[in-house]
Every structure is written in structure tokens, then in C-alpha cells.
Amino acid sequence: MDLLNNKKTKITILLVALIASLVIVAKLPINLGLDLKGGTRVILEAKDTPKITVNDDTMQGLVEVIRNRIDAIGISEPVIQRKGRNQIIVELAGIKDSSRAMKVIGDTAQLEFVEAEWAPPNISKLTPEKLALLAGPDARIGQLYETDNNGQRLGSTPIILKKTILTGADLKAAFPGTDQYGKPSVNLEFTTAGAQKFAEATQRSIGKPLAILLDNKIISAPKVNTAILDGRAQISGSFSVTEMRDLVIKLKAGALPAPVEVIYTQEVGPMLGKDSIDASKMAGIIGFVLIMIFMLVVYRLSGLMAILALMLYILMLFASLKLLHATLTLPGIAGFILSIGMAVDANILIFERIKEERRAGQPILTAIDNGFNRAFVTIFDSNVTTLISAVLLFWLGSGSIKGFAVTLSVGIVISMFTAIFASKLLLEGISGLSKS
């Protein structure tokens, strides 16, 4: 009775794994990598400035800000990794507007609120010394550009920029909105300290403009009519809805710790991905058919059970990759195919052990049990050493190598289940039927 319950439990586990795998494969999408789906590969290089020296902390901050911005755009499974001392590789699979993505990723997004005043006529003729005497030592001249709905410049107005009172570091939140005319705008909420500084600045600037700069470019200069004490502000101007959303993304993610420059861009077309997928499918099908023929010729009925277990393995592996939201790359497909061969290798070791037990005169069920038990140590050792290699590849490798390592690691774990658990259950079942 205990043996029957044990077999029932095993059958239940097997059926649950089969049904769950079928549901996952049917319902969840598979994420394709850059080499299969097409997209953009970019290398960014961080630049030193008089105030910033690029170091490990700076690079870590850059990676985090870039990742936050990409996540906000909605690009799934990006590859973002550091290269050398001051470079970052970004791979974006399946993006439709690469120029927009690059602008969102690469803009420094340094936000500043600057006390200002409108410049008098002929301000450009003033020397720096006279400008400092007129407006203070921090004064500089900027241009507020007027644009139409298409972003074309209509004209400009000179403005004197004075002291910076707030930066993006004083922001608590940024979210989209509309101004009093129904045009897209960005609403800002400051931290407690930022709200206090903003209140003091607006009190000093009543009747004057307060310039809002993004990456040293004036994007708005509203006139302060009254002190703003609630710690909120609004950026309005000639924004399109997309520009407004992108500005919110950049402000939420924060400014880049250092300016970056795009030094390399590669557009990968989807045709390369289709060719790669078709070739990989053909290689997988041919390999699987050859394995089937070999197993049926050499091991006959046992080989058929191994093939059924192998089909379950392929289904479970594919379901696991979908469940983990893994990005399937061409090296990942190679890992997939390689792990199929490794799964069959375990069955071959087991079947050869069973043959030895049968030659020694053991009954079929005893031979199966002894064969699996004695082959287990060898199978376990070989899989563990391969798994260690896969973990090291994932830890030390880059994007596509990581995909290979993930596929191989998951495949090793599942192959242990199907080769030892599923194959044994199927063999015991078919042997029991043949005896009866």
C-alpha cells in the first residue's frame, strides 16, 4: 500500500509538472534578445568635468539612473553593463524609436531653478565686469527661446541669470499635468528643505522671472506674482505630450552623476534575428531526430521512455524560461540545444547500468532500481561541475553569455528531474505492464 501511495505521489507530481508547463508555455510570452528581435546597441562614455572625476561610484550611479530611465520608458529586458573604466553598454531589443530612447538615456537632466530678471536693451554690449556690477558676481546672460508647436524657433529673449536656488536634488516628485491653457506641463513637488528654499526665493523674486534650466538650457521663465509656500511648482512651455512624458521620466530617475557621450551605435535589423531563429530551429529539430533514432535503435523500449522524458524536459525548460522572464538570445538557444544532449547523456549512463544489472541476473524492477541508484552519483557529479561553470559564466560574463549561462543552468536542474525521476517512473510503469 505504501508503494502504491508512493507511485501515486510520483505520478501526481509528474502530471502537475506537465500541466503547469503546458499552461505557462501557452499563456506567457518569450522575451527575445537583441540578436533575435533586433534593436539598438549603444556604448556610452562618461566624461570628466572640472567638478566631476569619473570613478567607480560615479559609474554605479550612471548605471542605476540609466536603468531607471529605461524601465520608465517601458523597454523590457534591457542589457545594461559597465565596460572598462568609464564606458557603459546598453542593448535595447525591439525598440521602435531609438532616437527618443537615446535622448532619454543620454541627457544629463540637471534641473536648476535660477533667480533671474529680464535683460535691458543692448545687454550683450556689457562687459563681464559691468554685468557683475549690475546684477551680481554670479550673473550670466541666457536666451529664452520661443518655439511653435513643431519645436521651430520663432525668436528669443535675453534674460539675466543669477543665483541657482534649487536643483533636481531638491525634488520629491515629478508627474505630468496641464497648464491653465490645457497644454502639457510637468508638475513638481519639492522636499521639505527644497520647499523652504523655494518659498524664500519666490518671496525675493515677486514681479521678476524665475528661470528653469535643464542641462543649462532655459526651458521656462515664469513671472513670480506671489510667494509660493506649498512646495509645488509647474514647468510649462511648448511641450509635446511625448516631450512632457520624457521630462517626467528623466526628473523622476534623477540627473546623471556625470555627462555621457554616445561613442558607438549599432542598429540590428530583425531579418538577422529571423534567420538566426530559423537556423537554430532547424539545428534543434535535426539534433532531436538524430537523438530519437539513436535511442530507439540502441535501447528500444527504454529509449522510447527516454524520448518521452526528453520531450517533457524540453517543455519544462521552455516553460521555466518564460516563467523567469528570461531573454532568449542566440547563445541561449545554443545552451538550450546543448542541455538536451546532456539530458540524454544521463539516460545513457542509467541504461548502461541497468544492462549490467540484467547481465548479473537481477529481475527487471530490481535492475532498474539499482541502475538508477548507482548511476546517480556519476550524473550528479557531472551536472554539478557543469552547473558551477554556468554560474561562473553568469557572474563574470556579459549579456549574451549570461543568456547562455541561464539557459544551461535551468536546463541542468530540469534534466536531473526528468532523467532520474520521470524516466524511472516511466520505465517502472512499462516494466510493470509487461510483467502483468
For each residue, the residues with C-beta under 8 A, 3 or more apart:
1: 4 5
2: 5 6
3: 6 7
4: 1 7 8
5: 1 2 8 9
6: 2 3 9 10
7: 3 4 10 11 425 428
8: 4 5 11 12
9: 5 6 12 13
10: 6 7 13 14 421 425
11: 7 8 14 15 425
12: 8 9 15 16
13: 9 10 16 17 421
14: 10 11 17 18 312 421 422 425
15: 11 12 18 19
16: 12 13 19 20
17: 13 14 20 21 312 316 417
18: 14 15 21 22 312 315
19: 15 16 22 23
20: 16 17 23 24 319
21: 17 18 24 25 312 315 316 318 319
22: 18 19 25 26 315 319
23: 19 20 26 27
24: 20 21 27 28 319 322 323
25: 21 22 28 315 318 319 322
26: 22 23
27: 23 24
28: 24 25 322 323
29: 322
30: 318 321 322 328
31: 76 77 93 325 326 327 328
32: 36 37 93 94 273 327 328 329
33: 36 37 77 79 91 93 327 328 329 330 332 399 400 403
34: 37 38 39 40 41 79 91 92 93 268 329 399
35: 268 272 273 276 329 330 400
36: 32 33 93 273 276 277 328 329 330
37: 32 33 34 93 94 270 273
38: 34 93 94 268 269 270 271 272 273
39: 34 91 92 93 94 95 98 267 268
40: 34 91 92 95 98 101 102 265 266 267 268
41: 34 89 90 91 92 264 265 266 268
42: 89 90 91 92 102 105 262 264 265 266
43: 83 87 88 89 90 262 263 264 265
44: 62 66 87 88 90 105 106 260 261 262 263
45: 86 87 88 260 261 263
46: 54 58 59 62 86 87 88 258 259 260
47: 54 86 258 259 260 261
48: 52 53 54 258
49: 52 258 259
50:
51:
52: 48 49 58 257 258
53: 48 58
54: 46 47 48 58 59 85 86 258
55: 58 59
56: 59 60
57: 60 61 257
58: 46 52 53 54 55 61 62 257 258
59: 46 54 55 56 62 63 82 85 86 88
60: 56 57 63 64
61: 57 58 64 65 256 257
62: 44 46 58 59 65 66 88 256 257 258 260
63: 59 60 66 67 80 81 82 88
64: 60 61 67 68
65: 61 62 68 69 253 254 255 256 257
66: 44 62 63 69 70 80 88 90 105 256
67: 63 64 70 71 78 80
68: 64 65 71 72 252 253 254
69: 65 66 72 73 104 105 249 250 253
70: 66 67 73 75 78 80 90 92 101 104 105
71: 67 68 74 75 78
72: 68 69 249 252 253
73: 69 70 101 104 249
74: 71
75: 70 71 78 92 93 94 95 101
76: 31 93 94 325
77: 31 33 93 325 327
78: 67 70 71 75 90 91 92 93
79: 33 34 89 90 91 327 399
80: 63 66 67 70 88 89 90 91
81: 63 88 89 398 399
82: 59 63 87 88 89
83: 43 87 88 89
84: 87
85: 54 59
86: 45 46 47 54 59
87: 43 44 45 46 82 83 84 263
88: 43 44 45 46 59 62 63 66 80 81 82 83 260
89: 41 42 43 79 80 81 82 83 398 399
90: 41 42 43 44 66 70 78 79 80 105
91: 33 34 39 40 41 42 78 79 80 399
92: 34 39 40 41 42 70 75 78 95 98 101
93: 31 32 33 34 36 37 38 39 75 76 77 78 327
94: 32 37 38 39 75 76
95: 39 40 75 92 98 101
96:
97: 100 101
98: 39 40 92 95 101 102 267
99: 102 103
100: 97 103 104 242 246
101: 40 70 73 75 92 95 97 98 104 105
102: 40 42 98 99 105 106 262 265
103: 99 100 106 107 246
104: 69 70 73 100 101 107 246 249 250
105: 42 44 66 69 70 90 101 102
106: 44 102 103 260 261 262
107: 103 104 214 215 250 256
108: 215 255 256 259 260
109: 168 214 215 250 251 253 254 255 256
110: 167 168 213 214 215 216 255 256
111: 166 167 168 171 212 213 214 251 255
112: 164 166 167 168 212 213 214 216
113: 164 165 166 167 198 201 210 211 212 213 233
114: 161 162 163 164 165 210 211 212 213
115: 161 162 163 165 201 204 205 208 210 211
116: 142 159 160 161 162 205 208 209 210 211 221
117: 135 159 160 162 208 209
118: 157 158 159 160 208 209
119: 123 141 157 158 159 160
120: 123
121:
122: 125 126
123: 119 120 126 131 141 158 160
124: 141 158
125: 122
126: 122 123 130 131 134
127: 130 131
128: 131 132
129: 132 133
130: 126 127 133 134
131: 123 126 127 128 134 135 139 140 141 160
132: 128 129 135 136 137 139
133: 129 130
134: 126 130 131 139
135: 117 131 132 139 160 162
136: 132 139 162 163
137: 132
138: 162 163
139: 131 132 134 135 136 160 161 162
140: 131 160 161
141: 119 123 124 131 158 159 160 161
142: 116 158 159 160 161 211 213 218
143: 156 157 158 159 218
144: 156 157 158 159 211 218 221
145: 153 155 156 218
146: 153 154 155 156 157 238
147: 150 151 152 153 154 238
148: 151 152 154 238
149: 238 240
150: 147
151: 147 148 238 240
152: 147 148
153: 145 146 147 156
154: 146 147 148
155: 145 146
156: 143 144 145 146 153
157: 118 119 143 144 146
158: 118 119 123 124 141 142 143 144
159: 116 117 118 119 141 142 143 144 209 211 218 221
160: 116 117 118 119 123 131 135 139 140 141 142
161: 114 115 116 139 140 141 142 211 213 218
162: 114 115 116 117 135 136 138 139
163: 114 115 136 138
164: 112 113 114 167
165: 113 114 115 197 198 200 201
166: 111 112 113 170 190 194 197 198 201
167: 110 111 112 113 164 170 255
168: 109 110 111 112 171 251 254 255
169: 255
170: 166 167 190 191 193 194 197 198
171: 111 168 174 188 189 190 191 194 251
172: 189 190 191 194 231
173: 188 189 252
174: 171 186 187 188 189 247 248 251 252
175: 186 187 248
176: 184 185 186 187 244 245 248
177: 184 185 186 187 234
178: 182 183 184 185
179: 182 183 184 185 234 236
180:
181:
182: 178 179
183: 178 179 236 238 239
184: 176 177 178 179 239 240 241 243 244
185: 176 177 178 179 234 235 236 237 239 244
186: 174 175 176 177 234 235 236 239 244 247 248 251
187: 174 175 176 177 232 233 234
188: 171 173 174 232 233 234 235 251
189: 171 172 173 174 231 232
190: 166 170 171 172 194 195 197 198 231 232 233
191: 170 171 172 194 195 231
192: 195 196 231
193: 170 196 197
194: 166 170 171 172 190 191 197 198 231
195: 190 191 192 198 199 229 230 231
196: 192 193 199 200
197: 165 166 170 190 193 194 200 201
198: 113 165 166 170 190 194 195 201 202 228 231 233
199: 195 196 202 203 227 228 229 231
200: 165 196 197 203 204
201: 113 115 165 166 197 198 204 205 210
202: 198 199 205 206 210 224 226 227 228
203: 199 200 206 227
204: 115 200 201
205: 115 116 201 202 208 209 210 224
206: 202 203 224 225 226 227
207: 223 224 225
208: 115 116 117 118 205 223 224
209: 116 117 118 159 205 221 222 223 224
210: 113 114 115 116 201 202 205 221 222 223 224
211: 113 114 115 116 142 144 159 161 218 220 221
212: 111 112 113 114 218 219 220 221 222 235
213: 110 111 112 113 114 142 161 216 217 218 219
214: 107 109 110 111 112 217 219 247
215: 107 108 109 110
216: 110 112 213
217: 213 214
218: 142 143 144 145 159 161 211 212 213 221
219: 212 213 214 235 237
220: 211 212 235 236 237
221: 116 144 159 209 210 211 212 218
222: 209 210 212 234 236
223: 207 208 209 210
224: 202 205 206 207 208 209 210 227 228
225: 206 207
226: 202 206
227: 199 202 203 206 224
228: 198 199 202 224 231 232 233
229: 195 199
230: 195
231: 172 189 190 191 192 194 195 198 199 228
232: 187 188 189 190 228
233: 113 187 188 190 198 228
234: 177 179 185 186 187 188 222
235: 185 186 188 212 219 220 247
236: 179 183 185 186 220 222 239
237: 185 219 220
238: 146 147 148 149 151 183
239: 183 184 185 186 236 243 244 247
240: 149 151 184 243 244
241: 184 244 245
242: 100 245 246
243: 184 239 240 246 247
244: 176 184 185 186 239 240 241 247 248
245: 176 241 242 248 249
246: 100 103 104 242 243 249 250
247: 174 186 214 235 239 243 244 250 251
248: 174 175 176 186 244 245 251 252
249: 69 72 73 104 245 246 252 253
250: 69 104 107 109 246 247 253 255
251: 109 111 168 171 174 186 188 247 248 254
252: 68 72 173 174 248 249
253: 65 68 69 72 109 249 250
254: 65 68 109 168 251
255: 65 108 109 110 111 167 168 169 250
256: 61 62 65 66 107 108 109 110 259 260
257: 52 57 58 61 62 65
258: 46 47 48 49 52 54 58 62
259: 46 47 49 108 256
260: 44 45 46 47 62 88 106 108 256
261: 44 45 47 106
262: 42 43 44 102 106 265
263: 43 44 45 87
264: 41 42 43
265: 40 41 42 43 102 262
266: 40 41 42
267: 39 40 98
268: 34 35 38 39 40 41 272 273
269: 38 272 273
270: 37 38 273 274
271: 38 274 275
272: 35 38 268 269 275 276
273: 32 35 36 37 38 268 269 270 276 277
274: 270 271 277 278
275: 271 272 278 279
276: 35 36 272 273 279 280 330 333
277: 36 273 274 280 281 333
278: 274 275 281 282
279: 275 276 282 283
280: 276 277 283 284 330 333 334 337
281: 277 278 284 285
282: 278 279 285 286
283: 279 280 286 287 337
284: 280 281 287 288 333 336 337 340
285: 281 282 288 289
286: 282 283 289 290
287: 283 284 290 291 337 340 341
288: 284 285 291 292 310 314 340
289: 285 286 292 293
290: 286 287 293 294
291: 287 288 294 295 307 310 340 341 344
292: 288 289 295 296 307
293: 289 290 296 297
294: 290 291 297 298 303
295: 291 292 298 299 303 304 306 307 344 347
296: 292 293 299 300 303 304 307
297: 293 294 300 303
298: 294 295 303
299: 295 296 302 303 306 351
300: 296 297 303 304
301: 304 305 430
302: 299 305 306 351 354 427
303: 294 295 296 297 298 299 300 306 307 351
304: 295 296 300 301 307 308
305: 301 302 308 309 423 426 427 430
306: 295 299 302 303 309 310 344 347 351 423
307: 291 292 295 296 303 304 310 311
308: 304 305 311 312 422 426
309: 305 306 312 313 343 347 418 419 422 423 426
310: 288 291 306 307 313 314 340 343 344 347 418
311: 307 308 314 315
312: 14 17 18 21 308 309 315 316 418 422
313: 309 310 316 317 340 343 411 414 415 418 419 422
314: 288 310 311 317 318 340
315: 18 21 22 25 311 312 318 319
316: 17 21 312 313 319 320 414 417 418
317: 313 314 320 321 336 339 407 410 411 414
318: 21 25 30 314 315 321 322
319: 20 21 22 24 25 315 316 322 323
320: 316 317 323 324 410 414
321: 30 317 318 324 326 328 332 406 407 410
322: 24 25 28 29 30 318 319 325 326
323: 24 28 319 320
324: 320 321 406 410
325: 31 76 77 322
326: 31 321 322 332 403 406 407 410
327: 31 32 33 77 79 93 332 403
328: 30 31 32 33 36 321 332 333 403 407
329: 32 33 34 35 36 332 333 399 400 403 404
330: 33 35 36 276 280 333 334 400
331: 334 335 400 401 403 404
332: 33 321 326 327 328 329 335 336 400 403 404 406 407
333: 276 277 280 284 328 329 330 336 337 407
334: 280 330 331 337 338 404
335: 331 332 338 339 403 404 405 406 407 408 411
336: 284 317 332 333 339 340 407 411
337: 280 283 284 287 333 334 340 341
338: 334 335 341 342 408 411
339: 317 335 336 342 343 407 408 411 412 415
340: 284 287 288 291 310 313 314 336 337 343 344 411
341: 287 291 337 338 344 345
342: 338 339 345 346 383 386 411 412 415
343: 309 310 313 339 340 346 347 411 414 415 418 419
344: 291 295 306 310 340 341 347 348
345: 341 342 348 349 382
346: 342 343 349 350 375 379 383 415 416 419 420
347: 295 306 309 310 343 344 350 351 419 423
348: 344 345 351 352
349: 345 346 352 353 375 378 379
350: 346 347 353 354 371 372 375 379 419 420 423 424
351: 299 302 303 306 347 348 354 355 371
352: 348 349 355 356 375
353: 349 350 356 357 370 371 372 374 375
354: 302 350 351 357 358 367 368 370 371 372
355: 351 352 358 359 371
356: 352 353 359 360 371
357: 353 354 360 362 366 367 368 370 371
358: 354 355 361 362 364 367
359: 355 356
360: 356 357
361: 358
362: 357 358 366 367 370
363: 366 367
364: 358 367 368 431 434 435
365: 368 369 428 431 432
366: 357 362 363 369 370
367: 354 357 358 362 363 364 370 371
368: 354 357 364 365 371 372 424 427 428 431
369: 365 366 372 373
370: 353 354 357 362 366 367 373 374
371: 350 351 353 354 355 356 357 367 368 374 375
372: 350 353 354 368 369 375 376 420 424
373: 369 370 376
374: 353 370 371 377
375: 346 349 350 352 353 371 372 378 379
376: 372 373 379 380 420
377: 374 380 381
378: 349 375 381 382
379: 346 349 350 375 376 382 383 416 419 420
380: 376 377 383 384 416
381: 377 378 384 385
382: 345 378 379 385 386
383: 342 346 379 380 386 387 412 415 416
384: 380 381 387 388
385: 381 382 388 389
386: 342 382 383 389 390 408 412
387: 383 384 390 391 409 412 413
388: 384 385 391 392
389: 385 386 392 393
390: 386 387 393 394 405 408 409 412
391: 387 388 394 395 405 409
392: 388 389 395 396
393: 389 390 396 397 401 402 404 405 408
394: 390 391 397 401 402 405 406 409
395: 391 392
396: 392 393
397: 393 394 401 402 404 405
398: 81 89 401 402
399: 33 34 79 81 89 91 329 402 403
400: 33 35 329 330 331 332 403 404
401: 331 393 394 397 398 404 405
402: 393 394 397 398 399 405 406
403: 33 326 327 328 329 331 332 335 399 400 406 407
404: 329 331 332 334 335 393 397 400 401 407 408
405: 335 390 391 393 394 397 401 402 408 409
406: 321 324 326 332 335 394 402 403 409 410
407: 317 321 326 328 332 333 335 336 339 403 404 410 411
408: 335 338 339 386 390 393 404 405 411 412
409: 387 390 391 394 405 406 412 413
410: 317 320 321 324 326 406 407 413 414
411: 313 317 335 336 338 339 340 342 343 407 408 414 415
412: 339 342 383 386 387 390 408 409 415 416
413: 387 409 410 416 417
414: 313 316 317 320 343 410 411 417 418
415: 313 339 342 343 346 383 411 412 418 419
416: 346 379 380 383 412 413 419 420
417: 17 316 413 414 420 421 422
418: 309 310 312 313 316 343 414 415 421 422 423
419: 309 313 343 346 347 350 379 415 416 422 423
420: 346 350 372 376 379 416 417 423 424
421: 10 13 14 417 418 424 425
422: 14 308 309 312 313 417 418 419 425 426
423: 305 306 309 347 350 418 419 420 426 427
424: 350 368 372 420 421 427 428
425: 7 10 11 14 421 422 428 429
426: 305 308 309 422 423 429 430
427: 302 305 368 423 424 430 431
428: 7 365 368 424 425 431 432
429: 425 426 432 433
430: 301 305 426 427 433 434
431: 364 365 368 427 428 434 435
432: 365 428 429 435 436
433: 429 430 436
434: 364 430 431
435: 364 431 432
436: 432 433
